[in-house]
Amino acid sequence: MDLFHVDRLSKLPDDILYQILSFLNIKYVVQTSTLSKRWMHIWKSVTRLNFDNYKFQNMLQFTRFVNNVLSKRNSSSQVSAVELRFKGPATEFVIESIVNYAYSHSVQKLIFIWYTYEEQDFHFTRVEGPFYPKKEQDFPPYLFTCHTLKHLTLAVYNSSMFAGICNLPESPWDFPALETLNLKNVQFHVCEDKSANLFSKCVNLKELTLHGFTMTPLETETFTICAPQLSSLTIRNAYSFPKIWNVVAPQLKNLTASIQSSLLGDYLQLSAVRFDSLEKVSLSKVYTRYYNHEKLFDLFKKLHSAKFLILDMNIIQMLSSCEDQLQLQPSPFNNLACLRIDARNVKPTPVIPIKVRNYFLGSSSNFTFIMDTPPQVPQKTVKQQVQNVPTAKKRTKLDTENKQLETIDEEKRMLEVEMQRQNEVIAEQKARIRRQDGIIAELNAKIEILEAAKVASSSSGLRTRSKRVIQPSKSSRE
């Protein structure tokens, strides 16, 4: 037998086939059922379901497909992960069907991602006959009481800064097993007392990311994050802040935050809670000439236990505008080991004022200063630089340049080693993609063979029927 035509893929164990198919869109996974009897029911037990309406001509077609997949799937097989990527408005039927199915099958990972450019697309639509009347809806409430869920992502990518996925529940979310939570461009609706405490029941939450969110009402008093296991917190690009962030996270090690909201310009203010486990803090600020130095210094005091501090140039410029005040403010960072300035987008390379550096250096005995700068323009060669210089000065200058070149060569060697490592990682990823492409090509080839066989069989049946001749009866011949 020709080795090229040996079906090695079908001989793999079911568990391996499930793992391979979990990387594919569910539409392609279902199509494998036409390959052979071996593949007829494989798709029904795949544990990861990846839905994407981009593969369908219209919403009605996609809605019917979702209904067929969920109704014909092996109901006894658990679902480990569900991912839904949407472009345009979402139908209430699709959202509720997928959430309900995932909830009832002990899902551990849920990802909902929307791509849209119109605010109205964020409202779910109900399918009623040939029309799609828009009606604002919430996620099914039982989604926020899923006790098996470990990873949840709700994200939207749009051009309207005020649009959100939906109205999130005001009551605490009951996720006892949840470990990572990513929220992007969502809208929090706060209770009448203008306070929120959504994560108090997420006792195992370790990573929380809040990106590009809004709060209603805008004058929210307190937003509480109470998570005893939380180790990483990100608060970035918020359109509005509450007056106080009450963060109760004794295990918090990494904090990444924008110190100022992009819409109202209010500052990040933390409650008087100790962060004794804090190690790395990364702070950034929107570009504005509105400075509130007192709130910045107060924030520094709350984060005094940080060992690694990363600041962008907008914060450095803010500190530079109050150099005299810095001399009266002792640095609260007693454990600071490294200060890193992110100046990669600033040209020419800025100069950090001595008073600003001394402010952070003052209370630390072992201090490292790092500055990320834009890529440097290639300099002139040594020969061009030393020409027309007296001989004695040339030798001194050449010695200095040689030492600099040795340093550059060493840095170049380290960069080459790092680039080689990155290339190996890229090569490994490309090889994995090629293997997956080969599997997909093999599956598509089998589908084409089966479709050709069906067409040939249908054509043969038509030719057979055309050859039949109706014999006239005896009475008609007479």
N, C-alpha and C positions, 0 to 999 in steps of 0.2 A: 504494500500500500504506500502511496506517495505521502511522505512525511508532511508535505505542505498542507495536505487536506485532512490531517489527523485532528479531530476535535478534542484538543487537550483541555479546553476551558470547561466543557461539560462534565469532565471527569473529576473536577475539583469538588471537595466537600461543600455542603450547603452553607456552612458557617463562613467559609472563605468567599463564596459567591455573594452572600449577604453583605459582607464587608466591601467587596468591589462595587456592588450596585448601590451602596449607600452614598457614594460620591456622585452619582448621576441624578439628573432631574427625574422625578417620578414618571413623567411621560415616557421617557426612554426606557425606564425600568419595566413599565407595563408592556411595551412593545416587544420585549424579549420573550413574552409568552407564546409568540408565533414561531419561535425557532424550532422547537421539537417538543415531544411529550415530556422530556426531562425538564424543560424550561416552562412548561405550561403554568405551574403553580408556584414557581420560585418567588415571583414578585410579591405574592400575597403575604409573605412572611418577612420581608425586609423591614428592619427595625428603625431605619431612618427615612423619613418622608420629606422630600424636597419639592415644594410646590413653587411654580413661577408662572404667572399669567401671561408673561411675555411670549410664551410658546404657542399662544392661542389667538385666533383671529378676533374674537369678541368675548365679552364677559359671559354671555349665556353659554357659549361653548365650554368655557373654563368651569363654570358652575356645574354643568352636567358631568364634566370629567371628575371633579372633586367628589361629587355624589357617588359616581360609579366606583371610584377607587375605594372610598371608605366603606361602601356597602358590600363590596366583593372581597375585601381583604380578609385574611385569616383573623377572626376576632379573638382567638386564643393566644395570638402572638403579641407580646408587649411592644410598645413603641418607646425607644430610648430618646429620640430627638425628632422634632418637627420644625421645619423652616419654611416660611412663607414670604416670598418676595413679590411685591405688588407694584404695578405701574398704573397710576390712575385711581379712580374711586373703587373702594372695596364694597362687596355686597354683604349684607347682614348674614345671608345664608352661608356663604363661604366661611366667614369668621366664626360664626357659632358652630358650624359643623366641625371645623378643624379643632377648635378649642375643646369642644365637648368630647370628640374622639380621643384627643391627646389626654385629656383629664381622666377619662374612663379607662385608659390603658397605661396608667402609671408613668407618664412621660417624665423625663429627667431634664430635658433641654428644649426650650422654646425660643425661636427667633422670628420676630415679625419686623419686616423692613419694607417701608414704602418709598417709592420714587415718584415725585409729582411736582408740578410747577403751578398748581392752582389751589387756592385755599379750600375750595369746595370739594376737592378730591379727598379731603381728610374726613368727610362725613360718610359713614357707611350708607349703602343704598339697599333697599329692599326689593327683591325681584317679584313683581306682580304683573303677570301677563307679559305683553310686549314692551312695557314701560319700565323705567328705572327711576322712580321718584326718590329724590334724596331725602334722607331723614337722619338727623344726628343721633348716634347711638353710643353706648358705652361698651367696653368689653364685657362679656358675660361675667357676672360677679363671682361665680365659682372658680374662675381662673385664678383669682387672688386668694384662694383657699386650697391650693394644690399642695398637698403634703409630700409629694414625691419629687417636686421640681427642684433642681439644683442650679440651673443656669437659665436666666431670662434676659432677653434683649428686646426692647421696644425702641425702634429708631425710625426716623423719617428724614428724607433728604429733599429739601424744597427750597424755593426762592422767597417765600413769604416768612418773615421773622416771627409773626404772631400765630401762625398755624400750628396746631398740635395734632397728634394722632387721634386723641379722644380725651374725654374727661376721665381722669383716673379717680379711683375711689378715695373718699375722704377718710374712711375708717382704716385702722391698721391692717396691713397686708399679712395674711396668715401663711407664711412660707417657712415652716420650721426646718426644712432641709436645704433651703436656698443658700448658695455659696457665692455666686457672682450675679450682679444686677447691673445692666447697662441701659440707661434711659437717655434718648437723644431727641430734642425738640418736642418734649411733652409738656402738658399744662397741668399743674397741680392746683386743685380746688381746695382751698383751706376752709376749715369749719368756721362757724359764726364767731367763735372766740378768737379768730385770727391766729390760730396756732395749729401746727400739724405734727403728728408723730406716727408716721406710716410704717416704720421698720422695727417697731418694738417687739414684734413676734418673730422677726427673722433672727433667731438666736444663733444661727450658724453662718451668718453673712460675713464673708471675708473681703470681698472686693465690691465697691460701689462706685459707679460712674454716673454723674449727672452732668449732661452736656447740652447747652443751648435751651434751657428750660424757662418757662414763665410761671408766675404764681398769681392766682386770683383769690382775693383782691391783691392789688399791688402793695398795699400797706400792711402786708402780713407781719405780725409781731414776732413769732418764734417758729422756727422749723427745727424739729428735734430729730437727730440721728442717734438712736440708742441701739448699739450693736456690740455686744461684749467680745465677739471674735473678729471684729473688723480690723484688718491690717492695712488696707489700701483704700484711700478715698480721693476721688477726683471731682472737683467742682469747677467747670470751665464754661466760658462764654455764656453766662447767664444773662437774660434780658432784664431781670430784676432780682434783688436779694430781699430776704426778710430782714427785719431789724437785727435779729440775733439768731445765729446758728448755734443751737445747743447740741454739741457733738459729745456724746458719752461713749467713748471707745478706748478703753484702757490698753488695748493691744495694738493701737494704731502705730504703724511704722512709716508709711509713705503717704504724704499729702501733696497733691497737685491742685493748685487753685488759681483762679483769676481773682485778684483782690478788689476788682471794681466791675460792676455790671455794665453791659454795653448800651443799655437803653436809658436807664435812669441815672447811671453814674454813681450809685450808692456803693459803699465800701463793705467788704467782707468783715463781719464782726463775730468773733467767737465768744461763747460764754466762758466764764472763769472756771474752766475744767482743766485739770492737769493732763499733759500728754507725756508721761514719763518714758514711754517706749518709742517715742518718735525718733527716727533716724534720718530720713531724707525728706526735704521740703523743697518744692519747686513752685515759685510764685511768678505770675505775669500780670500785666496791667494794660488796659486799653489805652490808646494814645489820646490824651486829653490834657489840657492845661489846668484842669481843676484838680488841685492837690489838697489832701487833708492829712497832714503829717502826723497829727496826734493819733489818728486811727491806724496809720501804718505802724507807728511805734508801739501802739497797744497790741497790734497783731503780732509783732516781733516778740513781745513779752510772753504772749500765750504759747509761742512756738520755741521757747528758749532752749529746750532740750535737744534740738536738731543737731545732728553731726555733719550732715551734708546739706548745703543750702545753694539753690540755683535761682538766680534772679535775671529778669530780662532788662534791657537797657531803659525801658520806660520807668522802671522802679529806680534804677541808678540815677536817672535824670531828676526824678522826684527827690531823692536824697541829696543830690548836688545843689538843689535849690534852697536847702536849709543847712548849709555847712556849719554855720555858727551854732545852730541848735544841736548838731551832732556832738559838738564838744561838751555840751551839757547833759547829753544822754549817754550813759554808759551802755555798752553793748550787752544785751541779755543772753547772747549765745555763748555760754560758758563751756559747752562741750564741742564747739564748732571745730571740725578738722579740715573742712574743705569748703571754699567759696567759689562758685562757678558763675561766670557772667556770660549770658547768651547774647552775643553781639554779631551773630552771623548775618543778619539782615541790615546791618548798619555800615555805611561807607561814608567817608573813610573810617578806618579803625579808630574808635573813640578812645579817649584817655580817661581813665578812672581817677577822679580827684583823690589826693593823698588823704584828706580828711575822711572821705568815704571808706577808703581801705583801712585806715586806722580805726575807724568805728567798729569794724568787724574783727580786726586783728587785736584790739586792745585787751580783751579778756580771755584770749586763747594763747597758750604757750606753744602749741604745735599746730601750725596753720599752713594750708596749701591754697594758693590762689591760681585759678584757671580761667582763661578767657577764650571763648570760642569766637573766632573772627572769620570774615569772608576769605575765600581763597586768594592767595597772594599772586600778584602779577610777576612773571619771571624776571629776575634781575639780570643785570649785565654780567658778563663773564669777568673773571679775575683779571685777565689780560687787558680788557677794556678799562677796568677801573684803575689799574696801577700805572698805565702809561702816562708819561709826562710828570711822574713823581720822582723826586731825588732817590738815588740808590739806597741810602740808609733807611729812608722812610719806606721804600719799596719792600725791603726785607721784613721790617716790622709789620707792615700791612699784609704782606704775603703770609707771614706766620699766623696772623690773626685770621686771615681768610681761610687758610688751610684748616685751622681748628674748626671754623664755622662749617667748612665743607665736610669735615669728618663727622660733625654733628648731623649735618644734613644727610650724609650717606647712611648714618646709623638710623635716622628717622625714616629714610627711604627704604632701608632694608626691612624695618619693622612694618612699614606700610605694605611692602611687597608680600611679606608673610601673611599679613591680614587679608590682602587681596586674594592671595592663593587660597586661603581658608574659605573666603566668601565664594570664590569660583568653584571650589569643591562642593559647597552647599548648593550653589546654583545648578551645577552639573547633576547633582543627585536629584534635585527637584525636576530638572528637565527629563532625566531618565524615567522618573516616576510618571511624568506626564506622557512620555512616549509609550510607556507600557499601558497606561490607561487608554491612549488613543488607539493602540493596537487592539485592545480588547473591544473597544467601541467599533472599530472598523470590522473586526471579525463578526461581531453581532450584526452590524448592518449588512454585511455580505450574506449572512445566513438569511436575514429577512428578505433580501432581494431574490435569493434563490427560491425561497418559499413562495414569494409573490409571482415569480416567473413560472413556477410549477403550477400554481393555481390558474394563471392565465392560459398556459398550455393545455391544462386539463379542461378548462372551459371551452377553448377553441375546438378541441377534439370532440367534445360532446355535440357541438353544433354541426360539425361536418358529418357525424354519424346520423344525426336526425335528418339532414338534408338528402341523404342517399336513400331514404325510405320512399317507396313508390306505392301509392294507393291503387290496388287492383280493382277494376270495375267488376260489378256483380254479374252473374249469369243472365239475369233478366235484362240488364241494360245492354249486354252484347247482342241479345236477340232483337 
